[in-house]
Amino acid sequence: MIKIFQNLVNLFLKSNCALCQRSTPQELCPYCTKQLQSCHLENPGYLWKQTLPIFVWGNYNGSVKRAIAAMKYENQPQIANIFGNWLGQTWLLNQPQETLKEKLIVIPIPMHSKKQKERGFNQAELIAKSFCNITGLKLNSQILERSKETQAQFSLSFSERQKNLADAFTVNPKYQRSCNKPVLLIDDIYTTGATAKAAVKILEENHIKVIGLAAVAAPIKQK
C-alpha cells in the first residue's frame, strides 16, 4: 500500500523536460542535462586576460544554443536558474585570482522595461540571482538601467550593434556616488562584446569599476 502511494506521489511530482518534453522530476531530463554539460568549457577563464575580462561557462553551440533560445522565447525561465547555478559553481572552482579578495557586486545586464514586460522576466537577472545564491556574492539589479529600447543584436553587424547600443544604458542616480565596490556583470551570451562594452562605458563614466563579465556561453573554441 505504501509503495503504491509512493508511486502515485512520484507520478504526480513528475513534469516534462523544458527541452525535450520527456517526463522527469527535474527541470531537465538526464539526457538533456548531459548534452548541456558536454558544452562546459575546461578553462572558463581563458578570456579573462583581455581588455574586458570575460568568464564563460560553456560554448554557445548545439544544445546550449537551443536551451538559451527555449529559455528566452519559449517561456522557460527555469533554465536560467540552472545556468546560474552552473555558472556559480564554475566561478567558485575557477575564480580569477585577482578577484579573490574583492567584495564584488553582481549586476545583470538589464532589459528595457517594455521588452521585459513582454517576456515576463530578464534572463540575465535570473541567472545572476542563482549565481549569487551559489557564490554568496551580493546582487544589485538596480544600479544599471536600460533606458533605450534597442533592436535584437543577432541580426546586426558589429558597427550596427555599437550604434544600436549608443546611450542604451544609464546608471540609477541613487548609485552614481554610492557604489564604491567593483562590479561583475552577468549575461546569458557574450558574442561581439558590444552590449558589455556599452554597459562598462556608462558604469565607468560614473566612476564604478567593472572587474569583468561572467556569461553562460560564448561562440568560442578553446585553445
URTAVEN-V788079 format. One record per run of one state. SS is the DSSP state (@ for helix, = for strand, . for the rest). FROM is the first residue (numbers start at 1). LEN is the number of residues. If there is no record, write none. Layout:
# URTAVEN-V788079
[[SS,FROM,LEN] [SS,FROM,LEN]]
This chain:
# URTAVEN-V788079
[[.,1,1] [@,2,12] [.,14,1] [=,15,2] [.,17,6] [=,23,2] [.,25,5] [@,30,8] [.,38,2] [=,40,1] [.,41,6] [=,47,1] [.,48,6] [=,54,6] [.,60,2] [@,62,12] [.,74,4] [@,78,17] [.,95,2] [@,97,3] [.,100,5] [=,105,4] [.,109,4] [@,113,7] [.,120,3] [@,123,13] [.,136,2] [=,138,2] [.,140,4] [=,144,3] [.,147,6] [@,153,3] [.,156,2] [@,158,8] [.,166,3] [=,169,3] [.,172,1] [@,173,3] [.,176,7] [=,183,8] [.,191,3] [@,194,12] [.,206,4] [=,210,9] [.,219,5]]
